[in-house]
Amino acid sequence: MNVQTLPLHEEHAALGAKFGTFGVWQVPLYYSSILEEHERVRRRAGLFDVSHMGAYRVEGPKAEYYLDRLITRRLVGVEAGRAVYSPICREDGGILDDIIVYKVRSDRFWVIVNAANAAKDYEWLHSHLEDGVKLSDLSREMGLLALQGPASVPIAARVLGHDFFKLGNYRFQEWQGGIVARTGYTGEIGLEILLPHKEIARWWAALIKGGKQDGLIPVGFAARDTLRLEAGMLLYGQDMDEEVDPFAAGIGWTVDLKKNAFVGKEAILKRRQNSKRQLVGIEVVDRGIPRHGCEIYRNQKKIGAVTSGSFSPTLKKNIALGYVTIENAEIGTEVEISLRDRFLKALVVKLPFYRSSQGV
Amino acid sequence: MSFPENLRYTKTHEWAKQDGKRIRVGITDYAQKEISDVVFAELPKLNQEVEQGKPMAIVESVKAAFDIYAPVSGKVVAVNKGIEANPALINQDCYQQGWLAEIEANKESEWQQLMTTAAYEQHIQQSVK
Protein backbone atom coordinates (compact mmCIF):
# COMPACT_ATOMS: atom_id res chain seq x y z
CA MET A 1 0.00 0.00 0.00
CA ASN A 2 1.32 3.37 -1.00
CA VAL A 3 0.85 5.56 2.07
CA GLN A 4 0.08 9.19 1.37
CA THR A 5 0.64 12.08 3.74
CA LEU A 6 -1.37 15.27 4.04
CA PRO A 7 0.15 18.54 2.80
CA LEU A 8 0.26 19.72 6.43
CA HIS A 9 1.84 16.51 7.77
CA GLU A 10 4.82 18.37 9.28
CA GLU A 11 2.51 20.83 11.01
CA HIS A 12 0.56 17.97 12.58
CA ALA A 13 3.75 16.26 13.73
CA ALA A 14 4.94 19.53 15.31
CA LEU A 15 1.64 19.73 17.21
CA GLY A 16 2.29 16.28 18.68
CA ALA A 17 -0.19 14.37 16.52
CA LYS A 18 -0.58 10.64 16.96
CA PHE A 19 -0.92 9.34 13.42
CA GLY A 20 -2.99 6.52 12.05
CA THR A 21 -4.15 5.36 8.65
CA PHE A 22 -7.43 6.20 6.99
CA GLY A 23 -7.52 4.29 3.72
CA VAL A 24 -4.17 5.01 2.09
CA TRP A 25 -3.77 8.25 4.03
CA GLN A 26 -1.64 8.83 7.04
CA VAL A 27 -3.70 11.23 9.13
CA PRO A 28 -3.62 12.71 12.63
CA LEU A 29 -5.86 10.55 14.87
CA TYR A 30 -5.57 12.94 17.78
CA TYR A 31 -3.21 15.55 19.19
CA SER A 32 -4.01 15.74 22.91
CA SER A 33 -6.95 13.51 23.75
CA ILE A 34 -9.91 12.30 21.71
CA LEU A 35 -12.35 13.17 24.47
CA GLU A 36 -10.93 16.65 24.95
CA GLU A 37 -10.94 17.36 21.22
CA HIS A 38 -14.49 16.11 20.90
CA GLU A 39 -15.73 18.26 23.74
CA ARG A 40 -13.85 21.29 22.49
CA VAL A 41 -15.72 21.17 19.17
CA ARG A 42 -19.05 20.90 20.99
CA ARG A 43 -18.31 23.78 23.39
CA ARG A 44 -15.73 26.01 21.70
CA ALA A 45 -13.98 25.27 18.40
CA GLY A 46 -11.75 22.78 16.64
CA LEU A 47 -9.70 22.85 13.45
CA PHE A 48 -9.46 19.79 11.22
CA ASP A 49 -7.24 19.09 8.24
CA VAL A 50 -9.31 16.99 5.86
CA SER A 51 -7.18 17.57 2.80
CA HIS A 52 -7.36 13.88 1.93
CA MET A 53 -10.77 14.47 0.36
CA GLY A 54 -11.11 14.57 -3.40
CA ALA A 55 -11.86 17.88 -5.15
CA TYR A 56 -13.00 18.25 -8.73
CA ARG A 57 -14.01 21.23 -10.80
CA VAL A 58 -16.76 20.85 -13.35
CA GLU A 59 -17.20 23.62 -15.88
CA GLY A 60 -18.93 24.42 -19.12
CA PRO A 61 -22.35 25.27 -20.57
CA LYS A 62 -23.63 21.70 -19.98
CA ALA A 63 -22.04 21.27 -16.54
CA GLU A 64 -25.27 21.78 -14.62
CA TYR A 65 -27.31 19.22 -16.59
CA TYR A 66 -24.43 16.79 -16.49
CA LEU A 67 -24.14 16.88 -12.67
CA ASP A 68 -27.90 16.99 -12.22
CA ARG A 69 -28.18 13.67 -14.04
CA LEU A 70 -25.58 12.05 -11.78
CA ILE A 71 -26.86 13.12 -8.36
CA THR A 72 -30.17 12.17 -6.76
CA ARG A 73 -31.00 15.71 -5.67
CA ARG A 74 -31.99 18.59 -7.90
CA LEU A 75 -29.27 20.92 -9.09
CA VAL A 76 -30.95 22.63 -12.06
CA GLY A 77 -32.67 25.74 -10.81
CA VAL A 78 -30.84 25.78 -7.49
CA GLU A 79 -29.43 29.25 -6.79
CA ALA A 80 -25.72 29.96 -7.16
CA GLY A 81 -23.84 29.88 -3.86
CA ARG A 82 -25.53 26.73 -2.64
CA ALA A 83 -23.80 23.57 -1.47
CA VAL A 84 -25.84 20.46 -2.25
CA TYR A 85 -25.21 17.25 -0.30
CA SER A 86 -26.24 14.24 -2.39
CA PRO A 87 -25.51 10.61 -3.10
CA ILE A 88 -24.42 9.56 -6.55
CA CYS A 89 -25.88 6.19 -7.42
CA ARG A 90 -25.17 3.38 -9.82
CA GLU A 91 -27.79 2.31 -12.37
CA ASP A 92 -28.93 -0.36 -9.91
CA GLY A 93 -29.55 2.25 -7.20
CA GLY A 94 -26.57 1.36 -5.02
CA ILE A 95 -24.74 4.35 -3.56
CA LEU A 96 -21.44 5.01 -5.30
CA ASP A 97 -20.53 7.87 -2.96
CA ASP A 98 -22.01 10.76 -1.02
CA ILE A 99 -20.66 14.08 -2.20
CA ILE A 100 -21.16 17.83 -1.99
CA VAL A 101 -21.70 19.84 -5.15
CA TYR A 102 -21.00 23.57 -4.87
CA LYS A 103 -22.73 25.70 -7.45
CA VAL A 104 -20.57 28.74 -8.22
CA ARG A 105 -22.55 29.58 -11.36
CA SER A 106 -24.68 27.44 -13.65
CA ASP A 107 -21.54 26.69 -15.70
CA ARG A 108 -19.09 26.26 -12.85
CA PHE A 109 -19.08 23.81 -9.92
CA TRP A 110 -16.85 22.36 -7.25
CA VAL A 111 -17.39 18.76 -6.25
CA ILE A 112 -15.92 17.34 -3.02
CA VAL A 113 -15.89 13.57 -2.62
CA ASN A 114 -14.75 10.97 -0.10
CA ALA A 115 -11.02 10.29 -0.31
CA ALA A 116 -11.46 6.51 -0.46
CA ASN A 117 -13.78 6.89 -3.44
CA ALA A 118 -11.91 9.60 -5.31
CA ALA A 119 -10.45 7.36 -8.02
CA LYS A 120 -13.71 5.46 -8.52
CA ASP A 121 -15.73 8.70 -8.59
CA TYR A 122 -13.42 10.32 -11.08
CA GLU A 123 -13.74 7.32 -13.35
CA TRP A 124 -17.53 7.44 -13.01
CA LEU A 125 -17.71 11.19 -13.70
CA HIS A 126 -15.29 10.79 -16.56
CA SER A 127 -17.21 7.93 -18.17
CA HIS A 128 -20.40 10.05 -18.18
CA LEU A 129 -18.75 13.13 -19.68
CA GLU A 130 -20.47 14.81 -22.56
CA ASP A 131 -19.71 17.71 -24.92
CA GLY A 132 -19.76 21.06 -23.21
CA VAL A 133 -18.48 19.73 -19.88
CA LYS A 134 -14.93 19.96 -18.60
CA LEU A 135 -13.91 17.86 -15.60
CA SER A 136 -10.68 18.62 -13.71
CA ASP A 137 -9.28 16.62 -10.82
CA LEU A 138 -7.75 19.16 -8.44
CA SER A 139 -7.36 16.77 -5.49
CA ARG A 140 -3.58 17.14 -5.56
CA GLU A 141 -3.75 20.92 -5.68
CA MET A 142 -6.47 21.72 -3.18
CA GLY A 143 -6.58 21.16 0.58
CA LEU A 144 -9.55 21.31 2.91
CA LEU A 145 -9.73 22.71 6.45
CA ALA A 146 -12.77 22.44 8.68
CA LEU A 147 -13.33 25.04 11.39
CA GLN A 148 -16.14 23.69 13.58
CA GLY A 149 -17.85 24.60 16.83
CA PRO A 150 -19.76 27.55 18.30
CA ALA A 151 -16.64 29.72 18.66
CA SER A 152 -16.00 29.39 14.91
CA VAL A 153 -18.05 32.56 14.53
CA PRO A 154 -15.73 35.02 16.33
CA ILE A 155 -12.65 33.11 15.12
CA ALA A 156 -13.64 33.33 11.46
CA ALA A 157 -14.47 37.01 11.79
CA ARG A 158 -11.13 37.81 13.42
CA VAL A 159 -8.73 35.47 11.63
CA LEU A 160 -10.26 35.19 8.17
CA GLY A 161 -11.37 38.81 8.29
CA HIS A 162 -14.79 38.09 6.94
CA ASP A 163 -18.15 37.21 8.46
CA PHE A 164 -18.84 33.99 6.60
CA PHE A 165 -21.64 33.22 9.04
CA LYS A 166 -23.78 35.76 7.22
CA LEU A 167 -24.07 32.91 4.75
CA GLY A 168 -26.86 30.50 5.59
CA ASN A 169 -26.30 26.84 6.32
CA TYR A 170 -25.09 24.99 3.19
CA ARG A 171 -24.18 28.25 1.45
CA PHE A 172 -20.69 29.16 0.31
CA GLN A 173 -18.63 31.81 -1.41
CA GLU A 174 -15.39 31.88 -3.35
CA TRP A 175 -12.34 32.91 -1.34
CA GLN A 176 -8.53 32.87 -1.81
CA GLY A 177 -8.66 30.71 -4.91
CA GLY A 178 -11.02 28.23 -3.29
CA ILE A 179 -14.28 28.38 -1.38
CA VAL A 180 -15.56 28.83 2.15
CA ALA A 181 -18.75 26.90 2.89
CA ARG A 182 -21.12 26.71 5.83
CA THR A 183 -20.85 22.95 5.96
CA GLY A 184 -19.31 20.35 8.23
CA TYR A 185 -19.26 16.81 9.57
CA THR A 186 -19.60 17.40 13.29
CA GLY A 187 -23.17 18.54 13.95
CA GLU A 188 -21.92 21.97 15.06
CA ILE A 189 -21.97 25.21 13.16
CA GLY A 190 -18.79 25.85 11.25
CA LEU A 191 -17.00 26.32 7.98
CA GLU A 192 -15.19 24.13 5.50
CA ILE A 193 -12.43 25.95 3.69
CA LEU A 194 -11.16 24.64 0.37
CA LEU A 195 -7.80 26.20 -0.48
CA PRO A 196 -4.94 25.75 -2.93
CA HIS A 197 -2.01 23.93 -1.30
CA LYS A 198 0.13 27.05 -1.47
CA GLU A 199 -2.38 28.88 0.75
CA ILE A 200 -3.25 26.16 3.19
CA ALA A 201 -0.26 26.21 5.58
CA ARG A 202 -0.62 29.90 6.22
CA TRP A 203 -4.34 29.71 7.04
CA TRP A 204 -3.88 26.61 9.19
CA ALA A 205 -1.22 28.45 11.21
CA ALA A 206 -3.30 31.62 11.43
CA LEU A 207 -6.35 29.73 12.70
CA ILE A 208 -4.39 27.66 15.23
CA LYS A 209 -2.72 30.79 16.60
CA GLY A 210 -5.58 33.25 16.26
CA GLY A 211 -8.23 30.83 17.48
CA LYS A 212 -6.48 29.98 20.74
CA GLN A 213 -8.09 32.81 22.69
CA ASP A 214 -11.49 31.36 21.84
CA GLY A 215 -10.47 27.87 22.88
CA LEU A 216 -9.67 26.44 19.46
CA ILE A 217 -7.45 23.36 19.29
CA PRO A 218 -6.50 21.05 16.41
CA VAL A 219 -8.78 18.02 16.22
CA GLY A 220 -7.91 14.66 14.70
CA PHE A 221 -9.80 12.00 12.78
CA ALA A 222 -10.79 10.04 15.90
CA ALA A 223 -12.91 12.85 17.32
CA ARG A 224 -14.18 13.64 13.83
CA ASP A 225 -15.63 10.14 13.79
CA THR A 226 -17.32 10.39 17.21
CA LEU A 227 -18.66 13.87 16.40
CA ARG A 228 -20.22 12.79 13.11
CA LEU A 229 -21.65 9.64 14.69
CA GLU A 230 -23.40 11.63 17.45
CA ALA A 231 -24.77 13.91 14.74
CA GLY A 232 -26.15 10.85 12.93
CA MET A 233 -24.02 11.45 9.85
CA LEU A 234 -22.99 8.45 7.80
CA LEU A 235 -19.49 7.38 6.85
CA TYR A 236 -19.21 5.99 3.35
CA GLY A 237 -17.63 2.55 3.23
CA GLN A 238 -18.90 1.81 6.70
CA ASP A 239 -22.53 2.96 7.06
CA MET A 240 -23.29 2.80 3.37
CA ASP A 241 -21.80 1.29 0.25
CA GLU A 242 -22.73 0.16 -3.23
CA GLU A 243 -25.04 -2.50 -1.83
CA VAL A 244 -27.52 -0.03 -0.32
CA ASP A 245 -29.77 2.62 -1.84
CA PRO A 246 -30.35 6.06 -0.30
CA PHE A 247 -33.70 5.05 1.28
CA ALA A 248 -32.23 2.03 3.04
CA ALA A 249 -29.36 4.23 4.25
CA GLY A 250 -31.80 6.67 5.82
CA ILE A 251 -30.98 9.50 3.42
CA GLY A 252 -34.08 9.13 1.28
CA TRP A 253 -34.64 12.87 1.71
CA THR A 254 -31.81 13.39 -0.78
CA VAL A 255 -33.72 11.62 -3.54
CA ASP A 256 -35.79 14.04 -5.59
CA LEU A 257 -38.45 11.81 -7.07
CA LYS A 258 -40.03 14.67 -9.00
CA LYS A 259 -36.81 15.23 -10.86
CA ASN A 260 -36.57 13.93 -14.42
CA ALA A 261 -34.23 11.10 -15.25
CA PHE A 262 -31.11 10.66 -13.14
CA VAL A 263 -28.81 7.71 -12.93
CA GLY A 264 -30.36 5.06 -10.70
CA LYS A 265 -33.83 6.61 -10.44
CA GLU A 266 -35.93 3.64 -11.61
CA ALA A 267 -33.92 1.18 -9.56
CA ILE A 268 -34.14 3.34 -6.44
CA LEU A 269 -37.93 3.57 -6.78
CA LYS A 270 -38.22 -0.17 -7.18
CA ARG A 271 -35.88 -0.89 -4.29
CA ARG A 272 -37.79 1.50 -2.07
CA GLN A 273 -40.95 -0.56 -2.53
CA ASN A 274 -39.22 -3.85 -1.79
CA SER A 275 -36.98 -2.54 0.93
CA LYS A 276 -35.74 -5.27 3.25
CA ARG A 277 -33.42 -3.43 5.58
CA GLN A 278 -33.01 -0.01 7.05
CA LEU A 279 -30.25 1.97 8.75
CA VAL A 280 -31.23 2.87 12.32
CA GLY A 281 -29.78 4.57 15.37
CA ILE A 282 -29.19 2.33 18.39
CA GLU A 283 -28.65 3.22 22.00
CA VAL A 284 -27.12 0.56 24.21
CA VAL A 285 -28.77 -0.04 27.58
CA ASP A 286 -26.29 -2.55 29.06
CA ARG A 287 -22.59 -1.89 29.66
CA GLY A 288 -20.47 -2.38 26.55
CA ILE A 289 -19.44 -0.56 23.40
CA PRO A 290 -20.82 -1.92 20.12
CA ARG A 291 -18.32 -1.90 17.26
CA HIS A 292 -18.45 -2.21 13.48
CA GLY A 293 -19.51 -5.74 12.60
CA CYS A 294 -21.31 -6.66 15.85
CA GLU A 295 -24.45 -8.62 15.00
CA ILE A 296 -27.89 -7.36 16.02
CA TYR A 297 -30.54 -9.79 17.31
CA ARG A 298 -34.16 -9.73 18.35
CA ASN A 299 -35.68 -12.66 20.20
CA GLN A 300 -32.57 -14.74 19.48
CA LYS A 301 -32.95 -14.15 15.76
CA LYS A 302 -30.31 -12.26 13.82
CA ILE A 303 -31.78 -9.12 12.27
CA GLY A 304 -28.73 -7.12 11.22
CA ALA A 305 -25.32 -5.72 12.09
CA VAL A 306 -23.67 -2.62 13.52
CA THR A 307 -21.87 -0.42 10.98
CA SER A 308 -20.50 2.27 13.36
CA GLY A 309 -20.42 2.18 17.14
CA SER A 310 -18.75 4.15 19.88
CA PHE A 311 -18.93 5.63 23.30
CA SER A 312 -20.63 9.00 22.89
CA PRO A 313 -18.55 11.59 24.75
CA THR A 314 -21.39 14.13 24.77
CA LEU A 315 -24.22 11.82 25.80
CA LYS A 316 -22.04 9.51 27.96
CA LYS A 317 -23.82 6.54 26.41
CA ASN A 318 -22.84 3.86 23.96
CA ILE A 319 -24.38 4.40 20.54
CA ALA A 320 -24.36 2.77 17.14
CA LEU A 321 -25.61 2.91 13.60
CA GLY A 322 -26.57 -0.33 11.95
CA TYR A 323 -28.86 -2.04 9.50
CA VAL A 324 -31.82 -4.09 10.68
CA THR A 325 -34.62 -5.84 8.83
CA ILE A 326 -37.35 -3.37 7.93
CA GLU A 327 -39.92 -4.81 10.37
CA ASN A 328 -37.51 -4.16 13.25
CA ALA A 329 -36.62 -0.61 12.31
CA GLU A 330 -39.30 1.15 14.31
CA ILE A 331 -38.21 3.60 17.03
CA GLY A 332 -38.40 1.93 20.42
CA THR A 333 -37.78 -1.61 19.16
CA GLU A 334 -35.85 -3.62 21.76
CA VAL A 335 -32.86 -5.37 20.24
CA GLU A 336 -29.73 -7.14 21.44
CA ILE A 337 -26.20 -6.60 20.24
CA SER A 338 -23.84 -9.54 20.26
CA LEU A 339 -20.54 -8.50 21.82
CA ARG A 340 -17.84 -11.07 22.56
CA ASP A 341 -19.62 -13.68 24.72
CA ARG A 342 -22.69 -11.64 25.67
CA PHE A 343 -25.76 -9.90 24.40
CA LEU A 344 -26.21 -6.22 25.19
CA LYS A 345 -29.73 -4.87 25.56
CA ALA A 346 -30.27 -1.94 23.21
CA LEU A 347 -33.00 0.22 21.72
CA VAL A 348 -33.72 1.56 18.26
CA VAL A 349 -33.76 5.35 18.70
CA LYS A 350 -34.43 8.42 16.61
CA LEU A 351 -31.52 10.01 14.74
CA PRO A 352 -29.56 12.15 15.26
CA PHE A 353 -28.33 11.12 18.70
CA TYR A 354 -27.23 14.71 19.29
CA ARG A 355 -28.50 17.97 17.90
CA SER A 356 -26.77 21.30 18.45
CA SER A 357 -28.78 24.03 20.12
CA GLN A 358 -27.66 26.25 17.26
CA GLY A 359 -29.87 24.34 14.89
CA VAL A 360 -27.48 22.64 12.52
CA MET B 1 6.68 8.07 31.38
CA SER B 2 7.36 6.35 34.67
CA PHE B 3 7.83 2.66 35.50
CA PRO B 4 8.11 2.15 39.27
CA GLU B 5 10.98 -0.03 40.45
CA ASN B 6 8.81 -2.05 42.85
CA LEU B 7 6.73 -3.51 39.99
CA ARG B 8 7.30 -6.21 37.37
CA TYR B 9 6.21 -5.94 33.77
CA THR B 10 5.03 -7.97 30.77
CA LYS B 11 5.85 -7.64 27.08
CA THR B 12 2.17 -6.83 26.54
CA HIS B 13 2.44 -3.78 28.85
CA GLU B 14 0.79 -4.96 32.04
CA TRP B 15 2.38 -4.26 35.43
CA ALA B 16 2.27 -6.62 38.39
CA LYS B 17 2.77 -5.87 42.07
CA GLN B 18 3.53 -8.64 44.52
CA ASP B 19 2.04 -8.85 48.01
CA GLY B 20 2.67 -12.40 49.19
CA LYS B 21 0.68 -14.65 46.87
CA ARG B 22 -1.53 -11.78 45.76
CA ILE B 23 -0.53 -10.12 42.52
CA ARG B 24 -2.14 -6.79 41.72
CA VAL B 25 -2.41 -6.07 37.97
CA GLY B 26 -2.77 -2.94 35.89
CA ILE B 27 -1.57 -1.44 32.62
CA THR B 28 1.60 0.58 32.29
CA ASP B 29 2.01 4.27 31.68
CA TYR B 30 3.16 3.40 28.16
CA ALA B 31 0.01 1.33 27.53
CA GLN B 32 -2.42 3.94 28.83
CA LYS B 33 -0.79 6.57 26.61
CA GLU B 34 -0.97 4.28 23.58
CA ILE B 35 -4.60 3.34 24.23
CA SER B 36 -5.47 7.01 24.97
CA ASP B 37 -8.75 7.93 26.69
CA VAL B 38 -10.15 4.82 28.32
CA VAL B 39 -13.94 4.92 28.25
CA PHE B 40 -14.78 1.36 29.23
CA ALA B 41 -13.26 -1.52 31.16
CA GLU B 42 -14.51 -5.08 31.34
CA LEU B 43 -12.95 -6.75 34.35
CA PRO B 44 -12.68 -10.46 35.13
CA LYS B 45 -15.17 -12.02 37.52
CA LEU B 46 -14.27 -12.81 41.10
CA ASN B 47 -12.96 -16.37 41.49
CA GLN B 48 -12.37 -16.63 37.75
CA GLU B 49 -9.28 -18.64 36.87
CA VAL B 50 -6.83 -16.81 34.63
CA GLU B 51 -3.79 -18.09 32.82
CA GLN B 52 -0.48 -16.33 32.27
CA GLY B 53 -0.36 -14.68 28.86
CA LYS B 54 -4.11 -15.18 28.20
CA PRO B 55 -6.69 -12.35 28.09
CA MET B 56 -8.17 -11.54 31.49
CA ALA B 57 -9.79 -8.13 30.91
CA ILE B 58 -10.66 -5.67 28.18
CA VAL B 59 -9.93 -1.97 28.15
CA GLU B 60 -11.60 0.18 25.51
CA SER B 61 -10.73 3.60 24.20
CA VAL B 62 -13.04 5.68 22.06
CA LYS B 63 -11.54 3.97 19.03
CA ALA B 64 -10.97 0.34 19.90
CA ALA B 65 -10.90 -2.53 22.40
CA PHE B 66 -7.66 -3.88 23.83
CA ASP B 67 -7.10 -7.23 25.52
CA ILE B 68 -5.29 -7.17 28.84
CA TYR B 69 -3.27 -10.32 29.50
CA ALA B 70 -2.75 -12.01 32.85
CA PRO B 71 0.87 -11.62 34.01
CA VAL B 72 0.54 -14.74 36.18
CA SER B 73 -1.84 -17.69 36.44
CA GLY B 74 -4.25 -18.01 39.33
CA LYS B 75 -7.63 -17.06 40.72
CA VAL B 76 -9.07 -13.55 40.62
CA VAL B 77 -9.55 -12.48 44.24
CA ALA B 78 -10.34 -8.77 43.81
CA VAL B 79 -11.43 -6.39 41.05
CA ASN B 80 -11.32 -2.61 41.09
CA LYS B 81 -14.97 -1.53 41.03
CA GLY B 82 -13.80 2.09 40.97
CA ILE B 83 -12.72 1.92 37.36
CA GLU B 84 -16.01 0.47 36.15
CA ALA B 85 -17.59 3.72 37.30
CA ASN B 86 -14.66 5.90 36.26
CA PRO B 87 -12.47 4.22 33.60
CA ALA B 88 -10.49 7.45 33.16
CA LEU B 89 -8.61 6.49 36.35
CA ILE B 90 -6.62 4.12 34.16
CA ASN B 91 -5.24 7.14 32.31
CA GLN B 92 -4.98 9.43 35.31
CA ASP B 93 -3.38 7.07 37.81
CA CYS B 94 -2.46 3.78 36.14
CA TYR B 95 -0.32 2.43 39.01
CA GLN B 96 -2.52 3.33 41.99
CA GLN B 97 -6.23 4.03 41.57
CA GLY B 98 -6.22 2.57 38.06
CA TRP B 99 -5.40 -1.03 39.01
CA LEU B 100 -7.60 -3.68 37.40
CA ALA B 101 -7.61 -6.87 39.45
CA GLU B 102 -5.75 -9.01 41.97
CA ILE B 103 -4.78 -12.58 41.24
CA GLU B 104 -3.89 -15.23 43.79
CA ALA B 105 -0.93 -16.73 41.98
CA ASN B 106 -0.67 -20.50 41.81
CA LYS B 107 2.79 -20.82 40.21
CA GLU B 108 5.57 -19.06 42.01
CA SER B 109 7.95 -19.44 39.07
CA GLU B 110 5.81 -17.19 36.85
CA TRP B 111 6.65 -14.09 38.87
CA GLN B 112 10.33 -14.67 38.13
CA GLN B 113 9.61 -14.59 34.39
CA LEU B 114 8.28 -11.03 34.53
CA MET B 115 10.48 -8.12 33.49
CA THR B 116 12.17 -5.69 35.81
CA THR B 117 11.82 -1.94 35.23
CA ALA B 118 15.13 -1.85 33.37
CA ALA B 119 14.19 -4.77 31.13
CA TYR B 120 10.77 -3.29 30.41
CA GLU B 121 12.23 0.11 29.52
CA GLN B 122 14.52 -1.63 27.08
CA HIS B 123 11.58 -3.60 25.66
CA ILE B 124 9.67 -0.36 25.01
CA GLN B 125 12.61 1.29 23.32
CA GLN B 126 12.90 -1.69 21.00
CA SER B 127 9.20 -1.76 20.19
CA VAL B 128 9.18 1.98 19.47
CA LYS B 129 11.93 1.43 16.92
HADDOCK unambig.tbl for C-alpha pairs under 7 A between the chains (distance, minus, plus):
assign (segid A and resid 33 and name CA) (segid B and resid 36 and name CA) 6.78 0.50 0.50
assign (segid A and resid 33 and name CA) (segid B and resid 37 and name CA) 6.55 0.50 0.50
assign (segid A and resid 34 and name CA) (segid B and resid 37 and name CA) 6.73 0.50 0.50
assign (segid A and resid 35 and name CA) (segid B and resid 37 and name CA) 6.73 0.50 0.50
assign (segid A and resid 222 and name CA) (segid B and resid 63 and name CA) 6.87 0.50 0.50
assign (segid A and resid 310 and name CA) (segid B and resid 62 and name CA) 6.30 0.50 0.50
assign (segid A and resid 311 and name CA) (segid B and resid 62 and name CA) 6.02 0.50 0.50
